[in-house]
Amino acid sequence: MNEAPRLSKSALTRRTLLKGAAATSLAAGGLARPAIARDMSITALTMGQGIFGQPLVELTPAFTKATGIKVNLITMGYNESIEKQVAAFAAHSSAYDVVQIDSIYLKGYVQAGHLKQLDNLVPQAQLADFFSDIPPALRQMYSADGKTYGMATVANCQRLIANTVHLKAAGLGVPQTWDDLLAASQKTVNPGAKQFGFVAGTERLIKAFSVWLPIFWANGGELFDAKMKPIFGDQTGVDALTFLLELMKTMPTGGAAYTEADETRAMATGLGTLDPVAWIPDAIVTASPDMRPNLVSAVSPKGKVCQAPVMGGMGLTVSNYSRDAQAAAEYLAWFNSRDVQSKDLVPHGGQPCRNSAWAANASAKPWFPAVAASLKVAKIRPQLPEWGQIDSAAGVQLSRAFVGEITPQQAMQNAQKAADGIMRDAGYY
């Protein structure tokens, strides 16, 4: 999946990160870049496949050709990559110059002193151009205390996929609000025709919480208070879960345990009508030629307050222990330049982060306009090392509510209590 592929099951916590904190603060440095020796070599730890990895694998040779900087690209899966980077940071190892990280870990890594500040490595004019050309949420994801520590490079978030033939038969258009989506899901259910309404990957421990989250956020919900105490078990949280349970009544049989593969297959075959939390376009890609024209993409629905699809993403950073930080920063800057983002990223399997690049590639894929629009309103999950644990713990409780084992009130109370324990154990309060 491409929300930030899949959260690691390792017990990565704030204390784990701080245990390996750098002994010294980051060097201030000047804004002018020194000359880089063209025979320089750097090492980058990244994903190797999918939208987050394929562009890096395929375009890195072009970077070397353009700059003369050789890159030893080490690629691996998400969980293994997390383990490698945590171990290297804890040891203050110079093994990696560039590290591709999940954005949820950035602020923890910064607090521990593991990342170089980019404001002193990338020219100000280049950073200013970059920031003026990306959704504000992406800048927030890769900054801390007003300073820049990473660049988004590849962007992704949830979006709505709808079967327009099912909707038209019911006299409906693509829903713009969550209330409209519920009504449309209910009106398009026809078990005799093997046609259902809502579709989502609700599987516990993996996606349950991120299916509930855009509904909660869209109606004004907040996950934590100012002291980082979980507060999502309030009435807004209960109402969001109650609403989700109503949507799930319109799902195909077994919907409470749907995987992302089930979610994709249901939309691709016409079994489902509306998937408002799709991370990937595979339903459209894998649909038969006669089904594909029926499927359209749109921005996640609006609640009482806003639209709030969940943002995902992996960004490039420079290790604070890099021996060649300037060359490493040039690697980041190159991949995020206007030319590379607009001309090269999409043909090599990526999705850009720059607004101008989305505009330049709007016709490249039928779902691109919806993703570009969704990124502008998407919200960021808390950038905590413990978020994976909280996501999983809450997902267990939501899944219990999905099958009627506990009430929405009990599920949200249990989820908040579990999150509170995780935050206490991590030393936040």
C-alpha positions in Angstrom: 0.0 0.0 0.0 1.2 3.5 -0.5 0.1 5.4 2.5 3.7 5.1 3.6 3.7 1.6 2.6 3.0 -0.2 5.9 3.8 0.8 9.4 6.6 -1.2 11.0 5.6 -3.5 13.8 8.9 -2.8 15.6 8.7 -1.0 18.9 10.1 2.3 17.7 9.5 4.9 20.3 10.6 8.4 21.3 12.9 6.9 23.9 14.5 4.6 21.3 15.3 7.6 19.2 16.5 9.8 22.1 18.8 7.0 23.4 20.9 7.5 20.2 20.7 11.3 20.3 23.7 13.2 18.9 26.1 14.6 21.4 26.5 17.9 19.7 24.2 20.3 18.0 24.0 20.7 14.2 26.6 23.0 12.7 25.2 26.3 11.5 27.2 26.6 8.3 26.8 29.2 5.6 24.2 29.4 2.9 26.7 29.3 0.0 27.5 25.8 -1.2 31.2 24.9 -1.5 32.4 23.3 -4.7 31.7 19.5 -4.8 34.4 17.2 -6.1 32.9 15.5 -9.1 34.5 12.1 -8.2 32.6 12.1 -4.9 30.6 9.1 -3.9 27.6 8.9 -1.5 25.4 6.1 -0.2 21.6 6.3 -0.2 19.2 4.0 1.7 15.8 3.9 0.0 12.8 1.8 -1.0 13.3 -0.1 -4.2 9.9 -0.5 -5.7 6.5 1.3 -6.1 5.9 5.0 -6.4 8.4 5.7 -3.5 11.2 3.5 -4.8 11.1 3.0 -8.6 11.9 6.6 -9.5 15.0 6.6 -7.3 16.2 3.4 -8.8 15.7 4.4 -12.4 16.7 8.1 -12.2 19.8 7.9 -9.9 22.1 7.1 -12.8 20.8 10.3 -14.5 21.8 12.3 -11.3 25.3 10.9 -11.5 25.5 11.8 -15.2 24.3 15.3 -14.5 26.5 16.0 -11.4 29.4 13.5 -11.5 28.4 12.4 -8.0 28.4 8.6 -7.8 25.6 7.0 -5.7 25.7 3.7 -4.0 21.9 3.0 -3.9 20.9 0.5 -1.2 17.3 -0.6 -1.6 15.0 -2.7 0.6 11.5 -3.1 1.8 9.8 -0.7 4.2 10.2 -2.6 7.5 13.8 -3.6 6.9 14.6 -0.1 5.9 13.2 1.3 9.1 15.3 -1.2 11.1 18.4 -0.3 9.2 18.1 3.4 9.6 17.2 3.2 13.3 20.3 1.0 14.0 22.6 3.3 11.9 21.3 6.5 13.6 21.6 5.0 17.1 25.3 4.1 16.3 25.9 7.5 14.8 27.0 5.6 11.7 28.2 7.3 8.5 27.1 4.3 6.5 24.3 6.3 4.8 24.5 9.8 3.5 20.9 10.0 2.2 18.1 8.2 4.1 14.5 7.9 2.8 12.3 8.1 5.9 8.6 7.8 6.7 7.4 11.3 7.5 5.9 10.2 10.8 9.4 9.7 12.2 11.0 13.0 11.1 10.4 15.1 14.2 11.6 12.2 16.4 14.8 11.9 14.3 15.3 15.6 14.4 14.9 15.7 18.2 17.5 13.0 18.5 19.9 14.9 16.3 20.0 12.4 13.5 19.2 14.6 10.5 21.0 17.5 8.9 19.2 20.8 8.6 18.8 21.5 4.8 18.4 25.3 5.1 22.2 25.5 5.3 22.9 23.0 2.5 20.4 23.8 -0.2 20.5 27.4 -1.6 17.8 29.6 -0.2 16.5 30.5 -3.7 16.1 26.8 -4.5 14.3 26.1 -1.3 12.0 29.1 -1.7 11.1 28.0 -5.2 10.4 24.5 -3.9 8.2 25.6 -1.0 6.2 27.9 -3.2 5.4 25.0 -5.4 4.2 22.3 -3.0 1.1 21.8 -0.8 1.7 23.4 2.6 1.2 20.1 4.4 4.2 18.6 2.6 6.5 21.4 4.0 5.1 20.8 7.4 5.8 17.1 7.2 9.5 17.6 6.6 10.2 20.5 8.9 10.7 21.0 12.7 10.9 24.2 14.7 10.7 26.2 11.5 13.7 24.5 9.9 13.8 22.1 7.0 15.1 18.5 7.5 13.7 16.7 4.4 12.1 17.0 1.0 8.9 15.2 0.1 10.0 14.0 -3.5 7.0 11.7 -4.0 3.6 12.5 -2.7 0.5 10.4 -2.1 -2.8 10.6 -0.1 -6.3 9.1 0.1 -8.8 9.8 -2.7 -12.3 8.8 -3.7 -13.0 6.2 -6.4 -16.6 6.0 -7.6 -18.5 3.8 -10.1 -20.5 6.4 -12.1 -22.7 3.8 -13.8 -24.0 2.6 -10.4 -24.6 6.1 -9.3 -26.3 7.2 -12.5 -28.7 4.3 -12.3 -29.7 5.6 -8.8 -30.1 9.1 -10.2 -27.0 10.3 -8.3 -23.7 12.0 -9.1 -20.4 11.7 -7.4 -21.0 12.6 -3.7 -19.3 15.7 -2.4 -20.0 15.2 1.4 -19.8 12.3 3.8 -23.6 12.5 4.3 -24.2 12.3 0.6 -21.7 9.4 0.4 -23.7 7.4 3.0 -27.0 8.1 1.2 -25.5 7.0 -2.1 -24.0 3.9 -0.6 -27.4 2.9 0.8 -29.2 3.6 -2.5 -26.9 1.6 -4.7 -27.0 -1.6 -2.7 -28.5 -4.4 -4.8 -27.4 -7.9 -3.5 -29.3 -9.7 -6.2 -27.2 -7.9 -8.8 -24.0 -8.4 -6.7 -23.8 -4.7 -6.3 -22.9 -2.9 -3.0 -22.2 0.6 -1.8 -19.2 1.5 0.4 -15.8 -0.2 0.0 -12.7 0.1 2.1 -9.8 -1.9 3.4 -11.0 -2.2 7.0 -8.5 -5.0 8.0 -7.5 -4.6 11.7 -3.9 -3.6 12.6 -3.3 -2.3 9.1 -6.0 0.1 7.8 -8.9 0.3 10.2 -7.9 3.5 12.0 -7.0 5.3 8.7 -10.5 4.5 7.4 -12.1 6.2 10.4 -9.6 9.1 10.5 -10.7 11.2 7.5 -14.3 11.1 8.8 -13.2 12.2 12.3 -11.0 15.0 10.9 -13.6 16.2 8.4 -15.9 16.8 11.3 -13.5 18.8 13.4 -11.9 16.0 15.5 -8.5 16.4 17.2 -6.3 13.4 18.1 -4.3 15.0 20.9 -4.5 18.0 23.2 -1.8 20.6 23.7 0.0 18.3 26.2 0.0 15.4 23.8 -2.7 13.5 25.7 -5.0 11.4 23.4 -8.5 12.9 23.2 -10.0 11.2 20.1 -12.4 9.1 22.2 -14.7 12.1 22.6 -18.1 12.5 21.1 -16.7 13.4 17.7 -14.7 10.2 17.7 -17.7 8.1 18.7 -19.9 9.8 16.1 -17.3 9.2 13.4 -17.2 5.5 14.2 -21.0 5.2 14.4 -21.1 6.8 10.9 -18.5 4.4 9.6 -20.5 1.5 10.9 -23.5 2.7 9.0 -21.4 2.8 5.8 -20.1 -0.7 6.5 -23.6 -2.0 6.5 -23.6 -1.3 2.7 -20.3 -3.3 2.1 -20.1 -6.7 0.4 -20.2 -9.8 2.7 -17.1 -10.0 4.8 -16.5 -6.2 4.6 -15.3 -5.9 8.2 -12.2 -7.9 7.3 -11.5 -6.5 3.9 -7.9 -6.2 2.9 -6.6 -3.6 0.5 -6.6 -6.4 -2.2 -10.3 -7.0 -1.5 -11.0 -3.3 -1.6 -9.3 -3.0 -5.0 -11.0 -6.1 -6.4 -14.4 -5.0 -5.3 -14.2 -1.7 -7.2 -12.4 -3.2 -10.2 -15.2 -5.8 -10.7 -18.2 -3.5 -10.1 -19.0 -5.2 -6.7 -18.6 -1.9 -4.9 -19.8 1.7 -5.8 -17.8 4.1 -3.6 -14.3 3.9 -2.1 -13.6 7.2 -0.4 -10.3 6.1 1.2 -8.4 4.6 -1.7 -4.6 4.9 -1.5 -3.7 3.4 -4.8 -5.3 3.5 -8.3 -5.2 -0.3 -8.8 -8.9 -0.6 -9.0 -8.8 1.4 -12.2 -5.6 -0.1 -13.5 -6.8 -3.7 -13.1 -10.5 -3.2 -14.1 -11.6 -4.8 -17.4 -11.7 -2.6 -20.5 -15.5 -2.3 -20.3 -15.4 -1.6 -16.5 -12.6 1.0 -16.5 -14.6 3.9 -18.0 -17.1 3.5 -15.2 -14.5 4.4 -12.5 -13.6 8.0 -11.7 -11.5 9.6 -9.1 -12.4 12.6 -6.9 -11.4 14.3 -3.7 -12.3 12.8 -0.4 -15.8 14.0 0.8 -16.4 17.0 3.0 -17.6 16.7 6.6 -19.1 19.5 8.8 -15.7 21.3 8.9 -13.5 20.3 5.9 -12.2 17.7 3.5 -9.5 15.6 5.2 -8.0 12.8 3.2 -5.0 11.3 5.1 -1.6 12.2 3.8 1.1 9.6 3.3 4.6 9.7 2.1 8.3 9.0 2.2 10.8 11.8 2.0 14.6 12.1 1.4 16.8 13.4 4.3 20.5 13.8 4.9 22.0 11.9 7.8 23.7 14.1 10.4 26.6 11.5 10.3 27.1 11.8 6.6 30.7 12.4 5.5 29.5 14.1 2.3 26.5 16.1 3.4 26.8 18.7 0.7 26.8 16.0 -2.1 23.9 14.3 -0.3 21.9 17.5 -0.2 22.5 17.9 -3.9 20.9 14.5 -4.5 17.8 15.7 -2.6 17.7 19.0 -4.4 18.1 17.3 -7.9 15.1 15.0 -7.3 13.0 17.9 -6.2 13.9 20.3 -8.9 11.3 21.6 -11.3 12.7 19.8 -14.3 13.1 16.4 -12.7 9.7 16.6 -11.0 7.9 17.7 -14.1 9.6 15.7 -16.8 11.2 12.6 -15.3 9.4 11.4 -12.2 6.1 10.3 -13.7 7.6 8.3 -16.6 9.7 6.5 -14.1 6.8 5.4 -11.9 6.5 8.2 -9.4 4.0 10.8 -8.3 5.4 14.3 -7.9 5.2 16.6 -4.9 5.4 19.9 -6.8 2.1 21.5 -7.9 3.7 22.6 -11.2 4.7 19.0 -11.9 1.1 17.7 -11.2 -0.2 20.4 -13.6 2.4 19.3 -16.3 1.4 15.7 -15.9 -2.3 16.1 -15.4 -3.2 13.9 -18.4 -0.6 11.2 -17.7 -3.0 9.2 -15.5 -6.8 9.5 -15.2 -6.6 9.7 -11.4 -3.8 12.4 -11.3 -6.1 15.5 -11.2 -8.0 14.0 -8.2 -4.7 13.1 -6.3 -3.3 16.6 -7.0 -6.5 18.2 -5.6 -6.6 15.8 -2.6 -3.0 16.6 -1.7 -3.9 20.3 -1.2 -6.4 19.5 1.5 -4.9 16.3 3.0 -4.0 16.2 6.7 -0.9 14.8 8.3 -0.9 12.0 10.9 1.0 12.8 14.1 4.7 12.6 13.4 5.5 10.4 16.4 7.7 7.3 16.6 4.8 5.7 18.5 2.2 6.4 15.9 2.4 2.8 14.4 1.7 1.4 17.9 -1.2 3.7 18.4 -2.6 3.0 15.0 -2.5 -0.7 15.6 -3.9 -0.6 19.1 -6.8 1.6 18.0 -7.3 -0.6 14.9 -7.9 -3.6 17.2 -10.7 -1.8 19.0 -12.3 -0.4 15.9 -12.3 -3.9 14.4 -14.1 -5.2 17.5 -16.8 -2.6 16.9 -16.9 -3.6 13.2 -18.1 -7.1 14.1 -20.5 -5.9 16.9 -18.4 -7.2 19.7 -18.4 -3.8 21.5 -20.2 -0.5 21.0 -18.7 2.5 19.3 -18.4 4.2 22.7 -16.5 1.3 24.2 -14.3 1.0 21.2 -13.2 4.6 21.3 -12.7 4.6 25.1 -10.6 1.5 24.8 -8.6 2.9 21.9 -7.9 6.2 23.7 -6.9 4.4 26.9 -4.5 2.2 24.9 -3.0 5.3 23.2 -2.7 7.1 26.6 -0.7 4.1 27.9 1.6 4.1 24.9 2.3 7.9 25.3 2.9 7.5 29.0 5.3 4.6 28.5 7.2 6.7 25.9 7.7 9.5 28.4 5.6 12.2 26.9 4.0 12.9 30.3 
